């Protein structure tokens, strides 16, 4: 049996090692694990989230992309559908991420100068850890497609 949490961690980490940013790495890994429900070009939507919104240091790109994955699973496409399920699950994951990593802002999670070896090592750890955390969360909440 495949341990999906380790698979998610490894894929996200491998994507990061290949040069994808944290957000791209998470979105790409989960789109692939979920059998590409979205066109692989979906990764382009995550590019600007790297560096805490384009080097602004705000919300961690791995967290932002995790919210995109949750939206892919619980989001809506018409306004007659409630947005609350997506809001609730996103807030719950946000709080879990915050508790695990001690914050949600890129600049507080990774104080090293951008693209230095220390920065990249720390981002790799956070990106892989977020992949694992998100998959465990999806499994616990029974959110994975059958």
PENOR-V361513 format. One line per field, one symbol per residue. phi: phi as a letter, one per 40 degrees, with the letter a starting at -180 (. if undefined). burial: I if it has 9 or more other C-alpha atoms within 8 Angstrom, else O. Layout:
phi: ???
burial: ???
This chain:
phi: .cccccccdcccccdccchccdcdccccccccccgfcbddcdddccdcccgggggcgcddcccccccccccccbcbbbccccccdccccccccdccddccbgibcdcccbcccdgcdcccccccccccccdccccccccccfbccc
burial: OOOOIOIIIIIIIOIIOOOIIIIIIIIIIIIOOIOIOOOOOIIOOIIOIIIIIIOOIIIIIIIIIIIIIIIOOOIIOOOOOOOOIIOOIIOOIIOOIIOOIOIIIIIOIIOOOOOOOIIIOIIIIIIIIIIIIIIIIIIOOOOOOO
